[in-house]
């Protein structure tokens, strides 16, 4: 556009190529091949004043949008017609003004209603001012719009708090130091020559010197067990303590990274823009001549050679006018990589706690809360029992919380992870205060939800299973419209804009039959992200013991059986971080016992030890049990007399079940907790599958008041056949005939299984369970995946002896068929035989 015409150039970016995302499974049940794409008829106008230029699709994973460049005419009047001689010779009608041009609806919503700002930029071949990339010219009659109190009227990219933990020694040992924001001087840290780091939230930069100076190291969200002193090694020194001068939180939101390389210094010459990792910037293995760089957004690592090799430099947002400014001796860049924000995380999901402050910057009056705050304002506008009228800053110590800008959990929602929020900008608010607050109490493991394009989960429309983050639903065949959601497990954050931008809503396990159920006024969902457990890959059992009540004094972290307490240590309170534990009043797992599940226990009474002068002298993890709960209570010893079969809990055995005397017990499945009193109170006793022929010899209780099955969190595992050594796997392609066979270990999700309410479910196929091909339980039937969960013969019990028994027919078990035929690795059901090793399986927890 070199003409002096008063022209409008609209550059639109089409969405990236449609590709199947790794984290979801698409189910199409409509009559056609998918929703039709109807172009806006206004975008096909041949108006000479409007030129539509389409740019090529960016790399996969980059969110696309559009930009509008308004180029004013040479004359100051924006309505002046073209003075081009060629145009005059053609006697073409005068060009319309910008006000006369009919733009597409989505542009009209974004452009301001008043007189427009005209933006111009010099061509790439001319000089580009790195300090001022665009020049803004406003017409004389424009009316400036002043936002009130600098508060945005629209939500941008989701912003997260930062957190990094630096350990004094390698493998996360020694003293630890937690940081939540920029620190310009941390030279006081006493570190060894090899340290370890956990980057929990955000992308960070470690600087060699104070004041963010010197050489630096860029870190993404990951755990680094060994980080040597690279700066000392470059100087030829060894065993020199690691010195960190300062550290900075460089990336804390989901803004797409963007970098621009110029062929000449000071932003001159040909420019190339990148928005994703590129292993070869140049061509034919030669690096691209780069005289200057401008980082528009994100944190980038540029390399002098292709393949992420050679010299490297860490570049934050800003301008670098010459190679010396980023530390390269020659003007060449061979490859580059962007550091990205991780997923939303929670470290302590159950023991929730938050500290709220009345003023910004964690100042003013404060209060600690551990539950819902329906409103910070009383009935007359005065502060309620919490003592605060609103929240201007807060610190989330444990758990995941949701804040609201209105009372009663109404209005805009704000996801609050563990970390510090100094003011409304940190939680992405459009108002300066939060007026209500609540924790999200759910099981965050194995996130899985199903989105529907129709209301009330109508299966005839388009639906999609999602198990991982999805950056842009518009790039898939599912599309941007979601009118109902079934959250099967975990918790999710959904956004109405791509790239985790715009209004967002927190969805917990349950059914949402319409957008109003999750708080939205429309059906637009363009990106989703799961909330994951920060320590989900750590130990399955973890408990922290404290020597004083209320989690004070010396602490001891335990991850295995503890037959006796450490010398001189007396347990007075504890926090259960993972798994369920059994606490005993005597050493070697004897004496009175109490079950400790996930959560905080500030004293022994809260654990269940009600007797005075009681001590906890040994601990033992409960373990896992993959069978349906079932217990049989007999009135007489030796499993005789009247019997009572229970599949679920009972708060009062005498009142609800007319059971006054129990002399023997048979636990058929599940783990059960027995209580001496009603309503799950009094002394406790834990029973696993097995027999108790004479209950009075085991316990001194006069009666059993109540009992319940122990709730166990969902676990992932593999099943290895003891005879063949092969893994139970799902074989076949999605949409085709799927089979369940024994294959060599491959490490993929097709060999990962979950146990949920008796169903043996594959992680690869969401909502599919192990079933039999014939639909009838009979020996020789093949095991196949099925999506119908209502069949009684789909329920299985995995026993400690390695057998996988059918719950409806316990004499039928899963086995590898064997033999010499082509289907020898097929898994079938067959009658139990004690000497057949191909019926035995070993369960390997992940």
JOZI-V169090 format. One record per backbone hydrogen bond with DSSP energy under -1.0 kcal/mol. CO is the residue of the C=O (numbers start at 1). NH is the residue of the N-H. Records with the same first field share a line. If there is no record, write none. Layout:
CO->NH + NH
This chain:
5->7
8->51
9->69
10->53
11->67
12->55
21->24
23->467 + 468
25->465
27->463
40->43
41->44
47->50
49->8
51->10
53->12
59->62
65->13
67->11
69->9
77->80
84->88
85->89
86->90
87->92
97->100
104->108
105->109
107->111
118->137
120->135
123->126
135->120
137->118
139->142
147->150
148->151
156->502
158->254
163->200 + 201
164->179
165->198
166->177
167->196
168->192
173->169
175->168
177->166
179->164
183->247
184->211
186->189
192->242
193->229
195->227
196->167
197->224
198->165
201->163
203->250 + 251
204->219
205->248
206->217
207->245 + 246
213->209
215->208
217->206
219->204
220->222
222->199
224->197
225->171
227->195
228->230
229->233
230->234
232->237
233->236
245->186
246->207
247->183
248->205
251->203
252->160
258->296 + 297
259->274
260->294
261->272
262->291 + 292
265->268
268->264
270->263
272->261
274->259
278->336
279->307
283->286
288->333
292->262
293->320
294->260
295->318
297->258
299->339
300->315
301->337
302->313
303->334 + 335
309->305
311->304
313->302
315->300
318->295
320->293
321->266
322->325
323->326 + 328
330->332
331->290
333->288
334->281
335->303
336->278
337->301
344->532
346->534
350->352
353->397 + 398
354->369
355->395
356->367
357->392 + 393
363->359
365->358
367->356
369->354
373->437
374->408
378->381
382->378
384->387
391->434
393->357
394->421
395->355
396->419
398->353
400->440
401->416
402->438
403->414
404->435 + 436
410->406
412->405
414->403
416->401
419->396
421->394
422->361
423->426
424->429
434->391
435->376
436->404
437->373
438->402
448->488 + 489
449->466
450->486
451->464
452->483 + 484
462->453
463->27
464->451
465->25
466->449
470->528
471->499
472->475
473->476 + 479
480->525
484->452
485->512
486->450
487->510
489->448
491->531
492->507
493->529
494->505
495->526 + 527
500->158
501->497
503->496
505->494
507->492
510->487
512->485
513->456
514->517
515->520
523->482
526->473
527->495
528->470
529->493
532->346
533->536
535->538
542->577 + 578
543->558
544->575
545->556
546->572 + 573
552->548
554->547
556->545
558->543
562->619
563->588
566->569
573->546
574->601
575->544
576->599
578->542
580->622
581->596
582->620
583->594
584->617 + 618
590->586
592->585
594->583
596->581
599->576
601->574
602->550
604->609
608->610
618->584
619->562
620->582
626->798
630->668 + 669
631->646
632->666
633->644
634->663 + 664
636->640
640->636
642->635
644->633
646->631
650->707
651->679
652->656
653->657 + 659
663->695
664->634
665->692
666->632
667->690
669->630
671->710
672->687
673->708
674->685
675->705 + 706
681->677
683->676
685->674
687->672
690->667
692->665
693->638
695->698 + 699
705->653
706->675
707->650
708->673
716->846
717->753
718->844
719->728
720->842
721->725
726->721
727->743
729->741
731->739
733->736
739->731
740->827
741->729
743->727
748->751
749->752
750->730
752->763
753->717
754->761
756->759
758->796
759->756
760->770
761->754
765->768
768->762
769->786
771->784
778->781
781->829
782->773
783->740
784->771
786->769
791->794
792->795
795->807
797->805
799->802
802->841
803->799
804->814
805->797
809->812
811->832
812->806
813->830
815->828
821->824
823->826
824->818
825->742
826->817
827->783
828->815
829->780
830->813
833->836
836->839
837->840
838->816
840->722
842->720
844->718
